[in-house]
Amino acid sequence: MSQRNAWLLLVILAGLVGLGWYLNQRSPQTQAPTATPAPTPAFLIVNDSTQIVNFSLLDASGEYTSLARGAGGVWTMETRAFNGMADPGQAESAAAQVSALRIVNTLDYPPALAEIGLELPAYTLKVTSTTGEQIILIGNATVTGSGYYILDPGGKVQVVSKFGIDALLNLLSAPPYAQTPAPSPEAAP
């Protein structure tokens, strides 16, 4: 390679480095994107299941399931056909579900109560906690299927997560009966 070609390549390389520096200085400085903090979820009831003393779910036909936490955390259950001990794990899980009911939206200008199933509600949830009692009316599922319309004790129409309400509605069809021990087999002769 001749000396002339070497100098030419060196000048071209220097020109490219200079052009890169120039373009880098001209481009607008972008800042790293900042994370937008997620909104704190709003809960319908107290967000601590240990504060729930008892709760009842009643449907429009009169079927109900009522669970109460007694002394020592022992759960009892009452339905139309049963009054006795409840499965402690399932009852505690249901209480946790009640305390985790998440408000998806508060409607400032709600439709008429009859249109969203709150004039004659399909379900009523009554919750007694260490902070007081709340009665929540549960209406129709939303058009998008993401939640249920509810009427809170303050008279506000809100949308609550469908997942949470559906889990509670299962208490009516499958109450958390306590497991009875299986009879022990008799010893073979």
N, C-alpha and C positions, 0 to 999 in steps of 0.2 A: 504494500500500500504506500502510495507516495505521500510525501509530506503535505502536498497541496490538498489531497483528499482528507487527510487527518484533520487539517485546520478547518476545512469546510464542514466536516461532521461535528467538530467541536463548536463551531459557530451555530450550527443548526440545533445542537443539543442545548446550548445556552439560550437560544431564542425560544425553544420549547419550555424550558424552565421559567424563563421570564414571562412568557405568555400564560403559563399555568398560575404563576404568582399573581399576575395582573387580574386574571379572571376570578381567582379566589378572593381577591380584595374587593372586586366589584359586586360579587353576589351578595344578596342581603343575608345578614347573619340571622340564622334561625335559632330560636331557643328550643331547648328540649321541652316536649309537651309535658304539662303538669297534669297529674291525675285529678279528676273531679271526684270529690268524696261522695261515696254512696249515701243516699239519704237514710237516716235511721228509721228502721221499720216501725210502724205504729201498730200496736196490738190492741185488740178490742177489749180484752179483759186484762187483769194483772198478768205480768209476764213472769210469774213464778208459781209453778203448780203446787208448791208446798203451802201457799197461802189459801188454796181452795179448800173449803170446808165441805161443801156438797154442791152438786149440780144435778139438774133434771132436764131431760129433753122430752117434750110432749108434741105429738103430731095432731093434726086437725081431727082425726077420728077418735082420739082419746087414748091411744096407745102411748105409754111412757116408760122411760127408764130413768131411775133416780139413783145416784151413787152418793154415799156419805162417808167421810173419813172420821172414824171414831177415835177413841183413846188409843194411843200407841200406833196410830197410822193404819188401823185395821179398817178395811173398806167393807161396807154393807151395801146391798142393792135391793131396790124395790121396783117391781114391774106390776102389771095388772095381774099376773098369774104367779108371782114369786116374791118372797120376802126373806132374805137371808144373806149369807156371806157372798162377797164378790171375789173373783180372782184378783189377788192384789196386784199382780203385774199388769194385767189388762186395765184395771181400774186406774192405776197410777199413770199408765200410758194415755188413757182417755182424759185424765185431769191435765196432763201435759199438753194434750191436743187442744183442750179448752183454753189454756193459758197462752197457746201459740197462735190463736186465731189472728191472722194478719189482715189489717185493713188495706185493701188495694186502692180504694178511692173513696172520697167523700163527695157526694153530689150536692152542689150548691143549689141547683135547680132541678130537683128530681121529678120524674113523671108522677102522675097521680098514683096514690098508694094502691088502688085497685089494679092498675096496669102492671104493677111489678109484684103483685101477690102479697102486699103488706096490709091491705085493708082487712082481709081474713087470712092471716098468715098460715102457711102450711105447717110451720114448726115454731115452738117457743122454747128458748133456752133460758133457764133460770140458774144463776150462779151465785153462791154465797161464798165470800172469801173473808179473810180477816179484816179487809178494808170495807166491807159492806155487801149489799145485795144488788145484782143487776138482772134485769129481765130484757132479753133480746128477742125480737120477733124476726123470724127468718122467712123470706118470701121466695120468689122465683129465682131460677138461675138467670144470669145475665145473658144477653143476646149472643155475646162472644163465647159464652161457656167458661169464662175464666173465674167466675165467682157467683155469689148469691147476694141479692139485695137484702139488707137487714135494716131494722129500725132500732137504733140504740136508745138507752134510757133517756137521753137528752132530746130525743125527737129528731135526730139527724138520720138521713138515709145514707147508708154507706154500702160499699161493695166489699165483701170479705172473701178471701181465698176459697175457691171451690174445693180444693184438696182438703183443707181443714174441716169444712162443714160436712163434706161427704164422709169423712172418717167418723165424725160424731153421729151422723144419721145411721151409720151401721150399728150403733148401740141399740137402736129400736128393733132391728131384725136379728141381731146376734149379741144379746147382752153378755157381759163378762161373768158368767156363772163360775163359782169356785169349783175347782177340780175335786171330785170325790175320789178317794183312794179305791183302787180296784180291789175286789175281794181276794183274799189270799187263797190259793188252791189248797184243798185239804190234802193231807198226806195220804199217799196211796197205801192200801193195806199190804 
